[in-house]
Amino acid sequence: MKSDNLIEDIKSRLNIEDVVSDYVELKKSGQNLKGICPFHTEKTPSFMVNPSKQIFHCFGCNTGGDMFTFVMQYENITFGEAAEQLGRRAGLDLDSYKGAGKKNRGLKEKIYAINSEAAALFSENLQGNNTAMQYLRKRGIEEATISTFGLGFSKSDKDRLYRHLRSKDYTDEDIKASGLVFFGDRGPLDFFRNRLMFTITDQQSRIIAFGGRVMQAESSLPKYINSSDSPVFKKGETCYGLSQAKNSITQKGYCIIVEGYFDVIMCHQHGIQNVIAPLGTALTSGHLARLKRFTNKILLVFDGDPAGVSATKRSLELLFAEAFISKILLLPKGDDPDTFLRAKGAASMRSAMAKAITPADFMLRTTKDRLAAVRETLKMLNACPDHLLRDETIRQLADRSKINESALRDELISSSKKSQHSARPGDVAASRRSTVMANTEEELLLNIALGIPDAAEQIIKKLDLSHIETPIIRSIFEKIKRITEGNESSLSEEQLMRECEPEEQVFVSRHSVKLQVDAQEVNNNIRDCLKKISLRRIDSAMREAEDQGDETAIMRLRTEKTRIIAGA
């Protein structure tokens, strides 16, 4: 039995309806099975399982996928853990699969080891560098904190780390995979040079990456840089300080989100330990997926300046979409948790945290136009899959804004209908992972290709994928094209799901469960969608030609448009 057949072997022995039935009571509904969704609060069942296609989808919260996705989300575990759990259920001898992914696991282990060697070198460098140590002392960082967070220093030499790693018998290939050294025409070049170093760990406290900060205020270099994504590190999913904070988050029942490395470090040093900072430029659904293992309650602590207010609003949109309960603490302008704690201490910070405000309060306080604040808050609530959280927020909004609660509910229903008509099945909580502005014709074609697999090849032959405007739909069609090319059988949705990213899987499951067109009118629908996509492309090109004053192009495009409309 080949190790790379684990997934196929599990699916050959287990049916999704049997797996899901352990968690959800399912009842027959046409070709599907229906039940109350376990991922959000609902009274009317919107959770569907399609036994023939071995997928599930909830039309209430827009969660979907295969049996692996279901177990991962319900149990809040990784894919590997879900595979092990399902493999045991299927009665498979998991020891015979230990070779699966062996090469990839071996590379990951080498990167962990390389990162550990780098961290040790950076720590040694720090202890021997008076300037770096004085900088940390000036910022109030204690020796114990330096050790807890693995702070270090990278020297200015162009290849100091590279030479160190080579002395430890690591190959250039492994060092390159770690992302810590750049290999160019002029030889190896350390990625981090002359910077204060922050060690980034995963939940198991393994070192997965680094952050680096310049210490000279007048430097023309970027103040902060992070390791590039690698087999062990995804910036958009990593929370700095989570390994140090996870126990405190569980104990206290909520997580404090701040913006920077020093904010996290200073909070911990002052005994406030349920604190993390998302890596990257903004909070993402990937970060929240990590946090959801420990809590669904968040306290945002950002600077009170315009940038901090904007960052808070963006974060609230995502927190509502992912059904997190949140409060906000905006610090005085010019302060962040680091400077606030150093100036006023932990008692003042805890006092300020106790006065944190609700999202409704925040929106009304930070938006000059009261009605605009209300509408913006209702727009956020549209994406929230948790009905109880929506209800509580509407009550708060009515109380603070002095607008009748029933009027707010009417407006929420009205705006919800408008958003559903305006574009986007597949946009509840933004596919719960990102905002997807889907084009109606493109989405209908995808629905037909997935709902009637025999039609997929016909669509692919006639559709110019470069004309697809919605990135996620274009990506799915590209995968469908790869699968169907040279394949005499119809589209395999199992294979498609394996190749899709989680966000794409939600789209696939949604459109696979329910066909949105009359099966007798499929060919007419395909023809109409292709025509509208072509006309949209021509209209866009005509606007561009008109802007440039290109009369020749305008005439050619008008002729082409007339031909398409006439059906020539």
Stockholm file with secondary structure:
# STOCKHOLM 1.0

chainA/1-568         MKSDNLIEDIKSRLNIEDVVSDYVELKKSGQNLKGICPFHTEKTPSFMVNPSKQIFHCFGCNTGGDMFTFVMQYENITFGEAAEQLGRRAGLDLDSYKGAGKKNRGLKEKIYAINSEAAALFSENLQGNNTAMQYLRKRGIEEATISTFGLGFSKSDKDRLYRHLRSKDYTDEDIKASGLVFFGDRGPLDFFRNRLMFTITDQQSRIIAFGGRVMQAESSLPKYINSSDSPVFKKGETCYGLSQAKNSITQKGYCIIVEGYFDVIMCHQHGIQNVIAPLGTALTSGHLARLKRFTNKILLVFDGDPAGVSATKRSLELLFAEAFISKILLLPKGDDPDTFLRAKGAASMRSAMAKAITPADFMLRTTKDRLAAVRETLKMLNACPDHLLRDETIRQLADRSKINESALRDELISSSKKSQHSARPGDVAASRRSTVMANTEEELLLNIALGIPDAAEQIIKKLDLSHIETPIIRSIFEKIKRITEGNESSLSEEQLMRECEPEEQVFVSRHSVKLQVDAQEVNNNIRDCLKKISLRRIDSAMREAEDQGDETAIMRLRTEKTRIIAGA
#=GR chainA/1-568 SS CCGGGHHHHHHHHCCHHHHHHTTSCCEEETTEEEECCSSSCCSSCCEEEETTTTEEEETTTCCEECHHHHHHHHHTCCHHHHHHHHHHHTTCCGGGGTTTTHHHHHHHHHHHHHHHHHHHHHHHHHHTCHHHHHHHHHTTCCHHHHHHTTCEEECSSSSHHHHHHHHTTCCHHHHHHHTSEEEETTEEEESSCSEEEEEEECTTCCEEEEEEECCCTTCSSCSEEECCCBTTBCGGGCEETHHHHHHHHHHHSCEEECSSHHHHHHHHHTTCCSEEEESSSSCCHHHHHHHTTTCSEEEEEEESSHHHHHHHHHHHHHHHHTTCEEEEEEECTTCCHHHHHHHHHHHHHHHHHHTCBCHHHHHHHHCSSHHHHHHHHHHHHHTCCCHHHHHHHHHHHHHHHTCCHHHHHHHHHHHHHHHHHHTCTTCTTTTTTSCCCCCHHHHHHHHHHHHSHHHHHHHHHHCCGGGCCCHHHHHHHHHHHHHHTTCSSCCCHHHHHHHSCHHHHHHHHHHHHCCCSCGGGHHHHHHHHHHHHHHHHHHHHHHHHHHHTCHHHHHHHHHHHHHHHHTC
#=GC SS_cons         CCGGGHHHHHHHHCCHHHHHHTTSCCEEETTEEEECCSSSCCSSCCEEEETTTTEEEETTTCCEECHHHHHHHHHTCCHHHHHHHHHHHTTCCGGGGTTTTHHHHHHHHHHHHHHHHHHHHHHHHHHTCHHHHHHHHHTTCCHHHHHHTTCEEECSSSSHHHHHHHHTTCCHHHHHHHTSEEEETTEEEESSCSEEEEEEECTTCCEEEEEEECCCTTCSSCSEEECCCBTTBCGGGCEETHHHHHHHHHHHSCEEECSSHHHHHHHHHTTCCSEEEESSSSCCHHHHHHHTTTCSEEEEEEESSHHHHHHHHHHHHHHHHTTCEEEEEEECTTCCHHHHHHHHHHHHHHHHHHTCBCHHHHHHHHCSSHHHHHHHHHHHHHTCCCHHHHHHHHHHHHHHHTCCHHHHHHHHHHHHHHHHHHTCTTCTTTTTTSCCCCCHHHHHHHHHHHHSHHHHHHHHHHCCGGGCCCHHHHHHHHHHHHHHTTCSSCCCHHHHHHHSCHHHHHHHHHHHHCCCSCGGGHHHHHHHHHHHHHHHHHHHHHHHHHHHTCHHHHHHHHHHHHHHHHTC
//
